[in-house]
Amino acid sequence: MIARIERRNIVLQEASNYWELRSVLDNVNQILLSRKYKPTYFFQGTPVIGQGGFSVIIKLDRELTEEDVRILKRILSSSGINVVIK
């Protein structure tokens, strides 16, 4: 799985199944909601091999702070996800 973290968006790509995606979203959600962000989720994709897997775009009501970016990167990286900061 790949995660792209931008100031107002987080994109999780190439999840191979629902359970993998759900585990990651539970962790990300916990951080976002505890920090009073209001995320909006957009789901797309399919678990069919060769089609890129599931993707989730998380749009935020305000920009992530540098500290929140570091926390999200650490949590996602520790789950084996490749993280790209934009």
ChimeraX attribute file (.defattr): number of C-alpha atoms within 10 A of each C-alpha:
attribute: neighborCount
match mode: 1-to-1
recipient: residues
	/A:1	20
	/A:2	17
	/A:3	22
	/A:4	16
	/A:5	19
	/A:6	16
	/A:7	15
	/A:8	14
	/A:9	20
	/A:10	24
	/A:11	18
	/A:12	24
	/A:13	21
	/A:14	19
	/A:15	22
	/A:16	18
	/A:17	13
	/A:18	12
	/A:19	10
	/A:20	12
	/A:21	18
	/A:22	12
	/A:23	11
	/A:24	17
	/A:25	16
	/A:26	10
	/A:27	14
	/A:28	18
	/A:29	15
	/A:30	10
	/A:31	16
	/A:32	16
	/A:33	11
	/A:34	8
	/A:35	11
	/A:36	10
	/A:37	16
	/A:38	14
	/A:39	18
	/A:40	11
	/A:41	14
	/A:42	11
	/A:43	11
	/A:44	11
	/A:45	14
	/A:46	17
	/A:47	15
	/A:48	11
	/A:49	8
	/A:50	8
	/A:51	11
	/A:52	15
	/A:53	18
	/A:54	21
	/A:55	22
	/A:56	19
	/A:57	18
	/A:58	20
	/A:59	19
	/A:60	18
	/A:61	12
	/A:62	13
	/A:63	14
	/A:64	20
	/A:65	11
	/A:66	9
	/A:67	9
	/A:68	14
	/A:69	16
	/A:70	13
	/A:71	14
	/A:72	20
	/A:73	21
	/A:74	13
	/A:75	15
	/A:76	21
	/A:77	14
	/A:78	10
	/A:79	13
	/A:80	10
	/A:81	18
	/A:82	15
	/A:83	18
	/A:84	13
	/A:85	12
	/A:86	9
